[in-house]
């Protein structure tokens, strides 16, 4: 207990030191003292979210309180983030995942894919990846998709083939599957605006900072070509250099067929859930074309239908602790980031960084900056923390050196997801898959690095060509 308290105190010291390191720097000309204090609190909150003396959401809550106590914001402004539609959209997205898991619809979709193409090991992997792909078009919680739907089926198949993490049989099937599913998940996260919850924040920051509209349709159509190429290349890389011992998995298809027989035909709650999801995605996609309803209102309306139809209950929603935790996290951090953007601090940073690249072409500067942005994720355990700390400054700098805004936004947006594949703590599903014990850290990081190189090449070459065709730059 004392050892744990000692570790916690060291973490608190790191948080306090990060705040003091900023607060004690002379305030740049043209910046108010209150704005500089807001920067110190924001950085301390980000650092706290990384080292975690308390949970990430608890650190954000303390950060919100600190902005008022130290005079950086008044109470009304400090709490303003919780009225942001994007924060409510994130909350609604988690609630939709509750219905998907409770009704069993997500599991049924996965089993159907496994039964159809799961007779070979690579086909089994693609069946589960296809499930993630379908669910990601509607469910922004990558933790719920993977932890609640995909991983249980993957573990069931591993058990069927006697591949376990602790008896020397992990290499038969489990190691391959866990690596494949996670590396493909980060690609899928980059494919949809709803791929993971932080994408909604990225879209807001892109609109506020560069005036670039990353709607549901815009995000998907810009991502689909490089995404499909990566989803072919990455599984091939893993299968080629880190192959499973078992190459044929006919029992997986049989396992899926047996499970489908047990659960029977589609139930009324599943049909209702499917209809609501299709309607929500349709309305998200057609926003600005057929209607003007905010995406958050569309999602909340879907939740209302599910409540009315008794597919989910209010008790289910109140019991979704992760949703409310993320609500506190996003509302506080997004608000601090928004107010920081209005202080002029980001512009000063961009001007000084741009001055360092004087004499170089914007293409060279863009390449260096996005690579730094990508690999700096080694220091982050959260896509959200990384995005809020670095997305706006790097976007501002690259535009300042002459890079096209649309191109810069797309690279940073997609790399914000792809870089999570580097480590076993890169985003929520990482510790879920790593925690199964099938993959050793050295193996995980090796595959993560190789996949990062391949993904960067695919999205920087095929992506740039595709985005040129679409007119993004």
C-alpha positions, 0 to 999 in steps of 0.5 A: 500500500505504501509503495502504491502511495509513493508511486502516486505521489511521484505522479502528482509531482510530475503533474505539478512540475509540468504546470509550474514549468509553464506558469513560471515562464515569462508571459509572451507579449500580447498574451494575458496572464489568465491565458498563460495560466490556462495553458499551464493547467491544460498541459498539467491536465494532459500530463495527468491523463498520461501518468494518471495519479487518478483516472483520466476523467478525474484529472480532467474534472480537477483541471476544470475546477483549477481553471476557475480557482486560478482565475483562468476562466470564470465558472460559466466558461469553465463548464461551457464544454458540457453543452457542446453538441460534439460531447453529447454525440460522444455520449450518445455513441456509447449509449448506442453501443449498449444497445448493440451489445445488449441485443446481441446484434453485434455478436450475430454479425460477427458470427455470420462473417466467421461462418461465411469466410472463417475456414482459413486462419486469414479468413477468420481474421478478416471475418472479425475485421469485417465485423469491426468495419461494419460496426465502426460505421455506426458505433464510435466506441472502439472499446465496446466494439472490440471488448464487447463483441469481437474479442469474446468470439476470437477467444472462443475460437482460440479455445476451440483450437487449444491456443492459450496464452500461458501454456506455450500454445499462444503461437498456434492461433492467438498471437496472430489473431490478437495482433491482426485484430488490433492493427486492423482496428486502428485502420478502421478507426481512421476510416470512419468519423465514427471509428473512435470517439476522438474523431468527432473532436478532430472534426470540430478542431479542423472546422474551428482552426482551418475551416475544413468540413470533415462531415461523416461522408467527407471523412469516409470517402477520403479514407476509403481507398487508402483504408482498403489498401492498408486492410489488405497490406497489414494482414498480409505483413503479419501473416507473412512475417509472424504466421500462425502455426494453424493455417486452416480453421474449419472448426471456427466456421462450425463454432459460429454455425453452432452459436448461430443455431443457439441464438436462433432467428433475429429478435424484435430488439435486434431488428429495432436496433438495426433499423435505428442504426441504419437510420442514424447513419443515413441521417449522419451521411445526408446532413447538409444535403437532405436536412440540417439536424445536428449529428448529436440530435440525430444520435440522441433521437436514436437513443430515444427510439430505443428507450421508447421501444424498450430495447434499452432502459434508462437503468442501462444508460445510467449503468454505462460508467465508461460513457459518463466518464468519457463525457466528463473527459471530453467536455472538460478537455474540449472546452480548455482546448477551445479557449486556448485556441482563442488566446493567441498562444497557438499562433505564437507557437505556429509563427515561431515553428514556421520561422524555423522552416524558412527556406524549405518547401511546404512539402518537406516541412509537412513531411517532417511535421506529420512524422513527428506528430505520428511517432510522438504517440509513443508518449501518449496513452490516449488518442484524445490526449494526443489530439488535444495537445498537438493537433491544433498547433501542428495544423496551424504550423503546417498551414503557416508554412504554406501546406494546403489546409485540406491535405494537412487536416486529412493527414493529421486526422488519419495519422491520429488514429493510425499511430495508436498501433505503435504500442500496447497502450495506444488506444482503448482496445490496445490494453484489452487485446494485450491483456489477454497475454497472447502477445509479448511486448517485444512482438507487439512493438515490433509489429506496431513499428512495421505496420506504422511504416507500411501505413504511412507509405500507403496513406502518404502515397495512395492517400495523396493521389486519391485526395488530389482526385477528390479536390482536397488539395 
